Amino acid sequence: MNETLYRIALTMVPNIGPVLSKNLLGYCGSAEAVFKEKKPALSKIPGIGASKAADIVKSKVLHRAEEELVFIEKNKIQILFFLDDNYPRRLRHFDYSPLLLYYKGSQPLNPHRTVGIVGTRSPSVQGKMITEKIVEDLSELGVVIISGLAYGIDGCAHKKSVEKEIPTIGVMGNGHDIIYPATHKELAKKMIKNGGLLTEFCSQTRPDKVNFPMRNRIIAALSDALIVVESKTSGGSIITAEFANEYNKDVFAIPGRPGDEWSGGCNALIKKHKAHLMEDVNDLLYIMRWDDIDRKKTVQTSMFIELDPEQEAIVDFIRMRKETGIEELIYGLNLPSSILASQLLALEFKGVVRALPGKRYILAY
């Protein structure tokens, strides 16, 4: 049996989530070794104990994992292990990040810029028009649109992205054997050709209510900026926005009329300083500093400062965040710390980057 099979099986063991799975891998060295370890040794691993060790030893998940591997190979689904290069770097450094992701699509999951768009499942005509306009205005910025493939604003964002040939990723709360809602089956097929479908759930996982907050946390983590278009004061969109705030992402909300049910959530986010007020894409460009990127690159070229691709990636990363730390750079750019350190030093010598106390960095111009 190969390691991938054991990794799939590990995600199926009851009471063992992503954090404990990674802990087990760290102590045992591999997923296969986890299943071949004795109960007494497993119980001594921090966070495991006798009860969870018994769950692992007694678990009969290998046969189910074999079925899953057949399904994955038959349907040409990619398995992304959290240490793989193609695993989303925006997600990897969070403790809760899934051990495995299941992905079907053509768009790499580490693009330069991402924008999440979420909202009510029952939008107004104006809400749909606003969503479509946002997507249209983002079409020239080289972004990837992230959403949840749900009814309403999610589906509207995906459909307009497909129409404008913008890569779009749908994060699902179920396995790849189900498209939910079923009315989005044709849309999902089109998304796979210029984007993709992503889930942490294996096949035969139904779109149960408990799965959607888990799905929402991934949407938030994958988005550089998250836009909320029409929402009640509670629900999936607000949960996603709360996650995004927790992860230090920039959240934007479209304001609405006081007392309007579908504007209550957006207005509350703005009022509580949990979202920037957004009237159009220019507001997002200003806050994210995306409106200045091309101009600053032109200035940089005119100064005859030559940067290699790694240095350009570092500069763009710092520019989008205004100020960033060494750990954020390591995780965000997926660069070894030794290479990152030498490149930052080179950029300091070139007068492009300035170091601050606490291993923080800003652009020098």
TAFENKA-V353318 format. One record per run of one state. SS is the DSSP state (~ for helix, > for strand, _ for the rest). FROM is the first residue (numbers start at 1). LEN is the number of residues. If there is no record, write none. Layout:
SS_FROM_LEN ; SS_FROM_LEN
This chain:
__1_2 ; ~_3_10 ; __13_5 ; ~_18_11 ; __29_2 ; ~_31_6 ; __37_2 ; ~_39_5 ; __44_5 ; ~_49_10 ; __59_3 ; ~_62_13 ; __75_3 ; >_78_4 ; __82_7 ; ~_89_4 ; __93_7 ; >_100_6 ; __106_7 ; >_113_7 ; __120_5 ; ~_125_14 ; __139_4 ; >_143_5 ; __148_5 ; ~_153_11 ; __164_4 ; >_168_4 ; __172_10 ; ~_182_12 ; __194_1 ; >_195_5 ; __200_9 ; ~_209_14 ; __223_2 ; >_225_5 ; __230_6 ; ~_236_11 ; __247_3 ; >_250_4 ; __254_7 ; ~_261_11 ; __272_4 ; >_276_2 ; __278_3 ; ~_281_8 ; __289_4 ; ~_293_10 ; __303_6 ; ~_309_13 ; __322_2 ; >_324_2 ; ~_326_8 ; __334_3 ; ~_337_13 ; __350_3 ; >_353_4 ; __357_3 ; >_360_4 ; __364_2
